[in-house]
Amino acid sequence: HAPVDARWSGGRSGWSRAYRRAAALRSAVNDDTEAAAAAGGGGGGERRARGDVYGRGGSAEDAEDEDENADEDKASKAMLDDLIRAGAQKVTGVHDAMIQSLHQKVGMRERIEDGLVTVGGEAASGEENQPVSLNWRPNDHSSVAKSVEWHRLAQHSKHIQRLHLRALLADPERCGEMIVESDGVTLDYSRQQATSGTMQLLLDLAKRQKLTEKIAAMQRGEKINFTEKRAVLHHATRATKDTKIVVDGVDTVAQVHEQLERIKEFTEKVRAGQIVGATGRPIKNIVSVGIGGSYLGPSFINEVLATEREGIFTSQGFTLRFLSNVDPVDVERSISGLDAEETLVIIVSKTFTTAETMLNARTMRQWLWDRMSKGKADESITAAHVVACASESASKHVKAFGVREDHFFQFWDWVGGRYSVCSSAGLVPLSLKYGYPLVEKLLAGARSMDQHFFNTPLERNLPVLMGLLGVWNLSFLGYKARTMLPYSEALCKFPAHVQQVDMESNGKGVTLEGEAVDYTVGEIDFGESGTNSQHSFFQLLHMGQPIPCDFIGFVESQNNLVHTEGESLSSHDELMSNFFAQPDALALGRTAEELRELEPGIDEEVLPHRVFEGNRPSMSLLLPQLTAYTAGQMLALYEHRTAVQGFIWNINSFDQWGVELGKTLAGKTRQHLLNARKSSVPVTGMNPSTTALMTKYLQGDGGYDTKWLEAPETLKHCANLPTTSVNEDGLPTVACIIGNIDVDRKGEGMGRAVEPAAEPVAGEEREYISDN
């Protein structure tokens, strides 16, 4: 004890190294002597490096500062060698004595980290060891990359990269430990490049980053989105009625259930024909106007429910379309074939000022007027056919647009757009098409995963494990992309939704403290459904750049086809055979020796091109069946995975300032275009590249007739054009000019803003495209 204390009295660098090595030593001795030797060199135990609380607070710089106190460092290594030779029993005794001595040196620091406020060794209040409430931010505001826990993982990753998944998957005990289940959702992460030691080191990092405290702070409604001074409460949108989450004196769950009751009543009346359009006809078509989270999440759920067994029947007679892109082609696609008298337009915008959404909203309102009031503004039509989903602060804008108060459904600032599926933004359009009872099952599934996330220990917590492995793959193993592969065509829109949730949340460049991030955060997410992806980008996954994969499969198909005569497998079994085979192919690969054994006499020149190196990580999620309930589980699972990664990286996953600059510049560009169109003012004040491109662009019509003299959003619609022909049913049609083609429609088309079409010149050919 005395020699140890004498050797390690060299100041902060000395005790930091002492703490680190003591922790690594304790871990190593519990495993084996070989791992202990690695720990003596600073790497931590490799097989089961169980971290130790005594390593807190030191930095990687301290641990790696081999130039300072060189003699002390050499003595430390010698002492560790002696301790290793002494055996586990002696090591434990000396280790405890060493820690007791070192506590005397850094007692104040340790007491602070244990949640006790002390100043100069005395309690701030004058009373020794007075506990205070835990803050959800780490006490140590230095970069997490400089922490001992981070450094241990960085050193451990060098060991892991020397291992192959063939060896790891051959260990049945390890594989069994890496299969976790919650309410029917099974996660198998045994094909990750990780050991049980890796997972413990990741959990140590989670402890250092106060992951449990951050999750609890989110759950109870603390304003963890501090840059916007907002709570993060998308989980409140699916909480049970008896849950209490009070923010600024307001019961948020009570607010949610007030809106849910209104949504239920309104949508059921529409579906029952008790609420009708302006002309008395029932509502059959719904067009949801929104962009980003107002579109991607609800669209993903719509695709799931469209082929869900209950959804197939409850949606009969109703059409739901999403209008997100400001491109007029998207408008044309959204309204094609719809009867305005039977159409309800839902405008989804938290502020009711989003430029793209509001332009599309005005366009849709004009379409309603064109079809029902010959293009003249008619408040009664707007009142009957337009619904708004927005925040309470947008009430004035909603009213000014002409939306009735009872057609205005609120969601709140504490629900981010990309997390808003379970708010009115998603529930109103989905309930109109599928009925509120089915949507309630979606909420129940998401609630199940919320409860699992908030109440399950970290080591068995699905979102936590997935988030920690995401951090491991990107920040330590260097995999900068991640792909999602759902083996269900009904999940075709799920990758796009997760792409926004993850990349908009964690695509950040500064920490919570405003310091530049000095480690890699934010993967590139992409994906495609099932076997389609295998014939798209799996060549790269198998032989090119390694990319961690999420495989998602289901025990039962949404809809079983009648077994095809002569086929040995059902379609679902065929699909799932790929779900099971591809992860193994990525992990195990195929060696040259295996190929020679399989194909004696194989061309040696071709052989290298057919070798699969394997060792490519993936994880698999297996669920019972794709339903509204399991879709809710997956929705919440990936939301929480994203939060976990942000919590570990010490970034704010709940703001999105990165989208603001482009919007600001677009506003200035919009003014340049307006000036150029109306007054032929040349483009100035832009950089040379943008000036050249805009000048080239302005040589075209830009979506307007060359004689156009009015504001961009003022359109001369097809309803005002003269009748040019009669269709086969004897009904009048109108000519809508799109490009150089006259499109023959029954009044449904939007068309370009043009002067009334002139009569054809003799000999001029015109192409007509019928609705059919």
C-alpha positions in Angstrom: 0.0 0.0 0.0 2.7 2.5 1.0 4.9 2.0 -2.1 1.9 2.3 -4.4 0.9 5.6 -2.8 4.4 6.9 -3.1 4.6 5.9 -6.8 1.3 7.5 -7.7 1.5 10.8 -6.0 2.5 12.7 -9.2 -0.5 15.0 -9.4 -3.6 14.9 -11.7 -2.0 13.0 -14.5 -0.7 10.4 -12.0 -3.9 9.8 -10.2 -5.8 9.7 -13.5 -3.6 6.9 -14.7 -3.8 5.3 -11.4 -7.6 5.2 -11.5 -7.7 4.0 -15.1 -5.2 1.2 -14.5 -6.8 0.2 -11.3 -10.2 -0.1 -13.0 -8.7 -2.0 -16.0 -6.8 -4.3 -13.6 -9.9 -5.2 -11.7 -11.7 -6.0 -14.9 -8.8 -8.0 -16.3 -8.2 -10.2 -13.3 -11.8 -11.3 -13.4 -11.1 -12.6 -16.9 -7.6 -14.0 -17.5 -4.0 -13.1 -17.2 -3.6 -12.3 -20.9 -6.3 -9.7 -20.8 -4.8 -8.3 -17.6 -1.5 -7.8 -19.4 -3.4 -5.8 -22.1 -4.9 -3.7 -19.4 -1.5 -2.9 -18.0 -0.7 -1.4 -21.3 -3.7 0.8 -21.2 -6.2 -1.1 -23.3 -8.6 -2.6 -20.8 -9.7 -6.2 -20.5 -10.5 -7.6 -23.9 -12.8 -10.5 -23.3 -15.0 -9.1 -20.6 -13.8 -5.7 -19.8 -16.2 -4.8 -17.0 -15.3 -1.1 -16.5 -15.1 0.4 -13.0 -16.6 3.6 -11.6 -13.1 4.6 -10.4 -12.1 5.5 -13.9 -14.5 8.5 -14.0 -13.4 12.0 -14.6 -10.0 11.3 -16.1 -9.3 12.0 -19.8 -7.7 10.1 -22.6 -5.1 12.8 -22.8 -4.2 12.0 -19.2 -4.1 8.3 -20.0 -1.9 8.7 -23.1 0.5 11.4 -21.7 3.5 9.1 -21.6 6.0 12.0 -21.7 4.9 13.3 -18.3 6.3 11.5 -15.2 8.1 8.9 -17.3 9.7 7.2 -14.4 6.4 7.0 -12.5 4.8 5.5 -15.5 7.5 2.8 -15.8 7.1 2.0 -12.2 3.3 1.8 -12.6 3.7 -0.8 -15.3 6.2 -2.8 -13.2 3.8 -2.7 -10.3 1.0 -3.9 -12.4 3.1 -6.8 -13.6 3.9 -7.7 -10.0 0.3 -7.6 -9.1 -0.7 -9.8 -12.0 1.9 -12.4 -11.0 0.6 -12.2 -7.4 -2.8 -13.6 -8.3 -6.3 -12.5 -8.1 -6.7 -12.6 -4.3 -3.8 -10.4 -3.5 -4.6 -8.1 -6.4 -8.1 -7.5 -5.0 -6.7 -6.6 -1.6 -4.0 -4.2 -2.8 -6.5 -2.7 -5.3 -9.0 -1.8 -2.6 -6.2 -0.3 -0.4 -5.0 1.7 -3.4 -8.4 3.0 -4.1 -8.9 4.0 -0.5 -5.7 6.0 -0.6 -6.5 7.6 -3.9 -10.0 8.6 -2.6 -8.2 10.8 -0.1 -6.5 12.7 -2.9 -9.6 13.3 -5.0 -12.5 13.0 -2.5 -14.1 16.2 -3.6 -14.3 15.1 -7.2 -15.7 11.7 -6.4 -18.4 13.1 -4.1 -19.5 15.5 -6.8 -19.7 12.7 -9.3 -21.8 10.7 -6.8 -24.4 13.5 -6.7 -23.1 15.3 -3.6 -22.3 19.0 -3.8 -19.0 19.9 -2.1 -16.7 22.9 -2.2 -13.1 22.6 -1.0 -14.0 19.3 0.6 -16.9 20.7 2.5 -20.6 20.7 1.6 -21.8 23.8 -0.1 -24.7 24.2 2.3 -22.3 23.7 5.3 -23.6 20.2 5.9 -21.4 17.3 4.9 -22.6 14.9 2.1 -25.9 16.7 1.4 -27.5 15.0 -1.6 -28.9 17.1 -4.5 -31.1 16.2 -7.4 -29.3 14.7 -10.4 -28.8 16.8 -13.5 -29.3 15.0 -16.8 -26.1 16.5 -18.2 -22.7 15.0 -17.3 -20.8 16.8 -14.5 -17.6 16.7 -16.7 -18.3 19.1 -19.6 -15.1 18.1 -21.4 -15.6 16.2 -24.7 -16.8 12.7 -24.2 -14.1 11.6 -26.6 -11.5 12.6 -24.0 -13.1 10.5 -21.3 -11.6 7.2 -20.0 -14.7 5.3 -21.0 -14.4 6.5 -24.6 -10.7 5.8 -24.7 -11.3 2.2 -23.4 -13.7 1.6 -26.3 -11.3 3.1 -28.8 -8.6 0.7 -27.6 -11.0 -2.2 -27.4 -12.1 -1.6 -31.0 -8.5 -2.4 -32.2 -8.9 -5.8 -30.6 -12.4 -6.4 -32.1 -11.2 -5.5 -35.6 -8.8 -8.5 -35.3 -11.7 -10.8 -34.7 -14.0 -12.3 -37.4 -17.7 -12.8 -37.0 -17.1 -16.5 -38.0 -15.5 -17.0 -34.6 -17.9 -14.9 -32.7 -21.0 -16.7 -34.2 -19.5 -20.0 -33.2 -20.0 -19.2 -29.5 -23.5 -20.3 -28.6 -23.3 -18.7 -25.2 -22.5 -15.3 -26.7 -25.2 -15.6 -29.3 -27.8 -16.5 -26.6 -26.8 -13.4 -24.6 -27.4 -11.2 -27.6 -31.0 -12.1 -28.3 -33.4 -9.8 -26.4 -37.2 -9.7 -26.6 -40.0 -7.3 -25.5 -43.7 -7.8 -26.2 -43.2 -10.0 -29.2 -40.3 -7.9 -30.7 -37.1 -10.0 -30.9 -33.8 -8.3 -31.4 -30.8 -10.5 -32.4 -27.5 -8.5 -32.4 -25.2 -11.5 -32.4 -23.9 -10.5 -35.8 -22.5 -7.3 -34.6 -18.8 -7.0 -34.2 -19.1 -7.0 -30.4 -18.5 -9.2 -27.4 -20.1 -9.1 -24.0 -17.1 -7.1 -23.0 -17.9 -4.6 -25.7 -21.4 -4.2 -24.4 -20.2 -3.7 -20.9 -17.8 -0.9 -22.0 -20.7 0.7 -24.0 -22.9 0.5 -20.8 -20.0 2.2 -18.9 -20.0 5.0 -21.5 -23.8 5.2 -21.1 -23.4 5.6 -17.3 -20.7 8.3 -17.8 -23.1 10.1 -20.2 -26.0 9.8 -17.7 -28.2 8.0 -20.2 -30.6 6.8 -17.5 -31.0 10.3 -16.2 -31.5 11.7 -19.6 -34.2 9.2 -20.5 -36.0 10.0 -17.2 -35.7 13.7 -17.9 -37.3 13.2 -21.3 -40.1 11.0 -19.8 -41.1 13.6 -17.1 -41.1 16.5 -19.5 -37.9 18.5 -18.7 -36.9 20.9 -21.5 -34.1 18.8 -22.8 -34.5 20.6 -26.2 -32.9 23.6 -24.5 -32.0 25.5 -27.7 -35.7 25.9 -28.4 -36.6 25.8 -24.7 -39.0 22.9 -25.2 -39.8 19.6 -23.6 -39.6 16.4 -25.8 -42.9 14.6 -25.4 -43.9 12.7 -28.4 -44.4 9.8 -26.0 -47.2 11.8 -24.4 -49.2 11.6 -27.6 -49.8 7.9 -26.9 -49.8 7.9 -23.1 -52.7 6.5 -21.2 -55.3 8.9 -19.9 -54.3 8.5 -16.3 -50.6 9.4 -17.0 -49.5 12.8 -15.6 -46.8 14.8 -17.4 -47.0 18.5 -16.3 -45.0 21.1 -18.2 -45.2 24.8 -17.2 -48.2 23.9 -15.1 -50.1 22.3 -17.9 -51.1 18.6 -17.9 -49.9 17.6 -21.4 -51.6 14.2 -21.4 -54.9 15.8 -20.6 -54.4 18.1 -23.7 -53.6 15.1 -25.8 -56.7 13.2 -24.8 -58.9 16.2 -25.4 -57.7 16.3 -29.0 -58.0 12.5 -29.4 -61.7 12.7 -28.4 -62.2 15.4 -30.9 -60.4 13.5 -33.6 -62.4 10.4 -32.9 -65.7 12.2 -33.0 -64.9 14.2 -36.2 -63.5 11.3 -38.2 -66.3 8.9 -37.2 -68.9 11.5 -38.3 -67.1 12.0 -41.6 -66.9 8.3 -42.2 -70.6 7.8 -41.3 -71.7 10.6 -43.7 -72.9 12.9 -41.0 -70.3 15.5 -42.0 -70.5 16.2 -45.7 -69.1 18.5 -48.3 -70.4 21.9 -49.4 -72.7 20.4 -52.0 -74.1 17.8 -49.6 -72.1 14.9 -51.0 -70.2 12.5 -48.6 -66.4 12.8 -48.2 -64.6 9.9 -49.8 -61.2 11.4 -50.6 -58.6 12.9 -48.3 -55.6 14.9 -49.4 -53.1 15.6 -46.6 -50.9 18.6 -47.4 -47.6 18.7 -45.5 -43.9 18.1 -45.8 -41.1 16.4 -43.9 -42.5 14.8 -40.7 -46.0 15.8 -41.6 -45.7 13.5 -44.6 -43.1 10.8 -44.2 -44.4 9.3 -40.9 -48.1 9.2 -41.8 -47.3 8.0 -45.3 -45.3 5.1 -43.8 -48.2 4.1 -41.6 -50.7 4.5 -44.5 -48.7 1.9 -46.5 -48.7 -0.5 -43.6 -52.5 -0.2 -43.0 -53.4 -0.4 -46.6 -52.6 -4.1 -46.7 -53.2 -4.8 -43.0 -56.1 -7.3 -42.7 -58.4 -5.0 -40.7 -57.3 -1.9 -42.7 -58.2 -3.5 -46.0 -61.9 -3.6 -44.9 -62.1 -0.4 -42.9 -60.6 1.7 -45.7 -63.1 0.6 -48.4 -64.6 3.6 -50.1 -61.9 6.0 -48.9 -58.8 7.4 -50.7 -55.9 9.0 -48.9 -53.1 10.9 -50.8 -50.2 13.0 -49.6 -49.2 16.2 -51.2 -45.7 17.2 -50.0 -43.6 18.5 -52.8 -44.1 22.0 -54.1 -43.4 20.7 -57.6 -46.7 21.2 -59.5 -46.4 17.6 -60.8 -47.0 16.4 -57.2 -50.2 18.5 -57.1 -51.4 17.0 -60.4 -50.7 13.5 -59.1 -52.5 14.2 -55.8 -55.7 15.4 -57.4 -55.8 13.3 -60.5 -59.2 11.5 -60.7 -60.6 13.1 -57.5 -63.9 14.8 -57.3 -63.6 18.0 -55.4 -67.1 17.8 -54.0 -66.1 14.6 -52.2 -62.6 15.7 -51.2 -61.4 16.9 -47.8 -58.0 18.8 -47.7 -56.0 18.5 -44.5 -53.2 21.1 -44.0 -50.5 20.0 -41.6 -48.1 22.7 -40.5 -47.2 23.4 -36.9 -46.7 27.1 -37.6 -49.0 27.3 -40.6 -46.3 29.3 -42.3 -44.1 26.6 -43.9 -43.5 28.1 -47.4 -43.9 24.9 -49.5 -46.9 23.6 -47.5 -48.8 26.9 -47.6 -48.3 27.3 -51.3 -49.7 23.8 -51.8 -52.5 24.6 -49.4 -53.5 27.7 -51.4 -53.3 25.7 -54.6 -55.6 23.1 -53.2 -58.0 25.7 -51.9 -58.1 27.3 -55.4 -58.7 23.9 -56.9 -61.7 23.5 -54.6 -63.0 26.9 -55.7 -62.4 26.2 -59.3 -64.4 23.0 -59.2 -67.3 24.3 -57.1 -67.5 28.1 -57.5 -66.0 28.8 -60.9 -62.8 30.0 -59.4 -64.3 32.6 -57.1 -63.2 32.7 -53.5 -65.9 31.0 -51.4 -65.6 30.8 -47.6 -68.3 28.2 -47.3 -66.4 25.8 -49.5 -63.2 26.3 -47.5 -65.1 25.8 -44.3 -66.6 22.6 -45.5 -63.6 21.1 -47.2 -60.4 22.2 -45.3 -59.1 20.9 -42.0 -56.0 22.2 -40.2 -53.5 20.4 -37.9 -51.3 23.1 -36.3 -50.1 24.4 -33.0 -52.2 26.7 -30.8 -49.8 29.6 -31.6 -50.9 29.3 -35.2 -54.6 29.9 -34.5 -54.6 33.3 -36.2 -53.1 31.9 -39.4 -55.6 29.0 -39.4 -58.6 31.3 -39.0 -57.3 33.7 -41.6 -57.1 30.8 -44.1 -60.8 30.1 -43.6 -60.7 27.0 -41.5 -63.6 26.5 -39.1 -62.7 26.3 -35.4 -64.1 22.8 -35.1 -62.0 21.7 -38.1 -58.8 22.8 -36.3 -56.9 20.0 -34.5 -53.9 21.0 -32.4 -50.5 19.5 -31.7 -47.9 21.2 -29.6 -44.4 22.7 -29.7 -43.1 19.8 -27.6 -43.9 17.4 -30.5 -41.2 17.7 -33.2 -42.4 17.3 -36.8 -40.5 14.1 -37.4 -41.9 12.7 -34.2 -45.5 13.8 -34.9 -47.1 10.6 -36.3 -49.1 10.0 -33.1 -50.4 13.6 -33.0 -53.2 15.1 -35.0 -50.7 15.4 -37.9 -50.9 11.7 -38.5 -54.1 10.6 -36.7 -56.5 12.8 -38.5 -55.8 11.6 -42.1 -55.2 8.0 -40.9 -58.4 7.9 -38.9 -60.4 9.3 -41.8 -59.3 6.5 -44.0 -59.0 3.5 -41.7 -61.2 4.5 -38.7 -60.2 5.5 -35.2 -60.3 2.0 -33.6 -57.5 0.8 -35.9 -55.4 3.9 -35.2 -55.8 3.3 -31.5 -53.9 0.0 -32.0 -51.1 2.0 -33.5 -51.0 4.1 -30.4 -51.1 1.0 -28.2 -48.1 -0.5 -29.9 -46.0 2.7 -29.6 -47.0 2.9 -26.0 -45.8 -0.6 -25.3 -42.3 0.3 -26.7 -42.3 3.6 -24.7 -42.9 1.7 -21.5 -40.2 -0.8 -22.3 -37.8 2.1 -23.1 -38.5 4.0 -19.9 -38.7 1.0 -17.5 -36.3 -1.7 -18.7 -32.6 -1.9 -17.5 -30.2 -0.7 -20.1 -28.7 -4.1 -20.8 -32.1 -5.5 -21.8 -33.5 -2.4 -23.4 -34.1 -2.7 -27.2 -33.8 1.0 -28.2 -30.8 1.4 -25.8 -28.9 -1.6 -27.2 -29.6 -0.5 -30.8 -28.5 3.0 -30.0 -25.3 1.9 -28.3 -24.4 -0.3 -31.2 -25.1 2.6 -33.5 -22.5 4.6 -31.6 -20.1 1.7 -31.6 -20.4 1.2 -35.3 -20.0 4.8 -36.3 -17.8 6.4 -33.7 -15.4 3.5 -33.0 -15.5 1.1 -36.0 -15.9 3.9 -38.5 -19.0 2.7 -40.5 -20.5 6.0 -41.7 -23.7 4.6 -43.2 -26.4 2.2 -42.1 -29.1 0.5 -44.1 -32.6 -0.7 -43.2 -34.0 -3.8 -44.9 -37.6 -4.6 -44.1 -38.7 -7.9 -45.6 -42.3 -6.6 -46.1 -43.3 -4.5 -49.1 -45.8 -2.7 -46.8 -42.8 -1.2 -45.1 -41.6 0.4 -48.3 -41.9 3.9 -46.8 -40.3 3.0 -43.4 -36.7 3.6 -44.4 -37.5 7.2 -45.6 -39.2 7.9 -42.4 -36.4 6.6 -40.3 -33.9 8.5 -42.5 -35.6 11.8 -41.5 -36.0 10.9 -37.9 -32.3 9.9 -37.6 -30.5 12.3 -39.9 -32.4 15.4 -39.0 -32.0 14.6 -35.3 -28.4 13.6 -35.1 -26.9 15.5 -38.0 -25.2 18.0 -35.7 -21.8 19.7 -35.5 -21.7 21.0 -31.9 -22.2 19.5 -28.4 -24.8 20.6 -25.9 -22.2 23.0 -24.6 -21.8 24.6 -28.1 -18.3 23.1 -28.6 -17.4 21.6 -32.0 -17.9 17.8 -32.0 -14.5 16.2 -32.2 -15.8 12.7 -32.9 -18.0 11.2 -35.6 -21.8 11.5 -35.2 -24.8 11.0 -37.4 -24.9 8.1 -39.8 -26.1 8.2 -43.4 -29.4 6.2 -43.3 -30.9 4.6 -46.4 -32.9 1.4 -47.2 -35.3 -0.5 -49.4 -37.7 -3.3 -48.9 -36.8 -7.0 -48.9 -35.6 -8.7 -52.0 -35.8 -5.5 -54.0 -32.8 -4.2 -52.1 -30.9 -7.5 -52.8 -31.1 -6.7 -56.5 -30.2 -3.0 -56.0 -27.3 -2.4 -53.7 -26.4 -5.8 -52.0 -23.4 -6.1 -54.3 -21.9 -3.2 -52.5 -22.9 -4.6 -49.1 -21.3 -8.0 -49.7 -18.1 -7.0 -51.6 -17.7 -3.2 -51.5 -17.9 -0.8 -48.6 -19.1 -2.6 -45.4 -22.4 -1.0 -44.1 -24.2 -2.2 -41.0 -27.7 -3.5 -41.8 -31.0 -3.7 -39.9 -33.0 -6.7 -41.2 -36.7 -6.6 -40.3 -38.9 -9.7 -40.7 -42.2 -11.2 -39.6 -43.3 -14.6 -38.6 -46.6 -14.3 -40.4 -47.3 -12.4 -43.7 -49.9 -9.6 -43.7 -51.8 -11.6 -46.3 -51.1 -15.2 -47.3 -51.5 -16.0 -50.9 -53.1 -19.3 -52.0 -50.3 -21.8 -52.4 -49.2 -21.9 -56.0 -49.4 -25.4 -57.4 -46.0 -27.0 -58.0 -44.2 -24.6 -55.6 -42.4 -26.2 -52.7 -42.5 -23.0 -50.6 -45.1 -20.4 -49.9 -44.3 -16.8 -51.1 -43.7 -15.8 -47.5 -41.3 -18.7 -46.8 -39.4 -17.7 -49.9 -39.2 -14.1 -48.7 -38.1 -15.1 -45.3 -35.5 -17.6 -46.5 -33.7 -14.5 -47.8 -34.2 -12.7 -44.5 -32.3 -15.5 -42.7 -29.7 -16.1 -45.3 -28.5 -12.6 -46.1 -27.2 -11.7 -42.6 -25.2 -15.0 -42.4 -23.8 -14.4 -45.9 -22.7 -10.9 -44.8 -21.2 -12.2 -41.5 -19.6 -15.4 -42.6 -18.6 -14.8 -46.2 -17.0 -17.5 -48.3 -13.4 -18.3 -48.4 -11.3 -19.4 -51.4 -10.9 -22.8 -49.8 -14.7 -23.2 -49.5 -15.1 -22.3 -53.1 -12.5 -24.9 -54.2 -14.3 -27.5 -52.2 -17.7 -26.6 -53.6 -16.4 -26.3 -57.2 -13.4 -28.5 -57.9 -11.4 -27.2 -60.8 -12.7 -23.7 -60.5 -10.8 -21.1 -62.6 -8.2 -19.7 -60.3 -8.2 -16.4 -62.3 -11.9 -16.0 -61.4 -11.6 -17.2 -57.8 -10.6 -13.9 -56.2 -13.7 -12.3 -57.7 -16.0 -14.8 -56.0 -14.5 -14.7 -52.6 -16.6 -13.0 -49.9 -14.6 -11.7 -47.0 -17.6 -11.5 -44.7 -17.3 -9.9 -41.3 -20.0 -7.4 -42.2 -22.2 -6.5 -39.2 -26.0 -6.6 -39.0 -28.8 -7.0 -36.6 -32.2 -8.7 -37.0 -35.6 -7.8 -35.8 -38.3 -10.4 -35.9 -41.9 -9.6 -35.1 -45.1 -11.7 -35.1 -46.9 -10.0 -38.0 -47.0 -6.5 -39.5 -50.1 -4.9 -38.0 -51.1 -1.5 -36.7 -49.8 -2.5 -33.2 -46.4 -3.7 -34.4 -46.1 -0.7 -36.7 -46.5 1.4 -33.6 -43.8 -0.6 -31.8 -41.3 -0.1 -34.7 -42.2 3.6 -34.9 -41.3 4.1 -31.2 -38.3 1.8 -31.3 -36.5 3.8 -33.9 -37.5 7.1 -32.4 -35.9 6.1 -29.1 -32.9 4.6 -30.8 -32.2 8.0 -32.3 -32.5 9.7 -28.9 -30.1 7.2 -27.2 -27.4 8.0 -29.8 -27.9 11.7 -29.3 -27.7 11.3 -25.5 -24.5 9.4 -25.8 -23.0 11.8 -28.3 -23.9 14.8 -26.1 -25.8 16.5 -28.9 -29.4 17.9 -29.1 -31.4 15.4 -31.2 -34.5 17.5 -31.0 -33.8 20.8 -32.8 -33.1 21.2 -36.6 -31.4 24.5 -37.2 -29.7 23.0 -40.2 -32.8 23.4 -42.3 -33.1 27.1 -41.5 -30.3 28.6 -43.6 -31.6 27.1 -46.8 -35.1 28.4 -46.1 -33.7 31.9 -45.5 -31.6 31.9 -48.7 -34.6 30.5 -50.6 -36.6 33.5 -49.5 -34.0 35.9 -50.9 -33.8 33.9 -54.1 -37.6 34.0 -54.4 -37.5 37.8 -54.4 -34.8 37.8 -57.2 -37.1 35.5 -59.3 -40.1 37.8 -58.7 -38.2 40.9 -59.7 -36.8 39.2 -62.8 -40.2 37.9 -63.9 -42.2 41.0 -63.3 -39.8 43.8 -64.2 -37.0 42.0 -66.1 -34.5 43.0 -63.5 -31.3 41.1 -64.0 -30.1 38.9 -61.1 -27.6 40.7 -58.9 -26.2 40.3 -55.4 -25.6 36.5 -55.8 -22.4 34.7 -56.2 -21.2 34.3 -59.8 -22.2 30.6 -60.0 -25.7 31.1 -58.7 -26.1 34.2 -60.9 -25.1 32.3 -64.0 -27.5 29.4 -63.3 -30.4 31.7 -62.4 -29.9 33.8 -65.5 -30.0 30.6 -67.6 -33.1 29.4 -65.8 -34.9 32.7 -66.4 -34.7 32.2 -70.1 -37.5 29.7 -69.7 -41.1 30.3 -68.6 -40.6 29.0 -65.1 -44.1 27.6 -65.0 -45.9 30.7 -66.2 -46.9 32.0 -69.5 -44.5 34.5 -71.1 -47.3 37.2 -70.8 -47.7 36.6 -67.1 -47.9 39.8 -65.1 -49.2 38.9 -61.7 -47.9 37.3 -58.4 -46.5 33.8 -58.7 -49.2 32.2 -56.6 -52.1 33.7 -58.7 -53.0 31.0 -61.2 -55.4 31.2 -64.1 -57.0 27.8 -63.7 -58.4 25.4 -66.2 -62.0 26.2 -65.1 -61.7 29.6 -66.8 -60.6 28.2 -70.1 -63.1 27.7 -72.9 -64.6 24.3 -73.6 -62.7 22.8 -76.5 -64.3 19.3 -76.9 -66.8 16.8 -75.6 -65.7 13.4 -74.3 -67.1 10.0 -75.1 -69.7 10.4 -72.4 -70.9 13.7 -73.8 -69.4 15.7 -70.9 -67.6 19.0 -71.6 -63.8 18.9 -71.2 -61.2 21.7 -71.0 -57.7 22.1 -72.4 -55.0 22.4 -69.9 -51.6 23.3 -71.4 -48.7 21.5 -69.7 -45.4 22.1 -71.6 -46.3 21.7 -75.3 -49.0 19.1 -74.8 -52.7 19.8 -74.5 -54.0 17.5 -71.8 -57.7 16.6 -72.2 -59.2 16.3 -68.7 -62.7 16.4 -67.2 -62.0 19.6 -65.3 -59.7 17.9 -62.7 -56.4 19.1 -64.0 -54.5 22.1 -62.6 -52.7 23.1 -65.7 -50.3 26.0 -66.2 -51.1 29.6 -65.8 -51.9 30.5 -69.4 -54.0 32.8 -71.5 -57.2 31.1 -72.9 -56.2 28.5 -75.5 -56.3 29.8 -79.0 -58.0 27.8 -81.8 -55.7 25.4 -83.6 -53.9 26.8 -86.6 -54.6 25.0 -89.8 -52.3 22.0 -90.1 -51.1 22.2 -86.4 -51.0 18.9 -84.7 -52.3 18.6 -81.1 -52.0 15.6 -78.8 -54.8 14.8 -76.4 -54.5 12.5 -73.5 -57.6 11.1 -72.0 -58.2 10.4 -68.3 -58.2 6.7 -69.1 
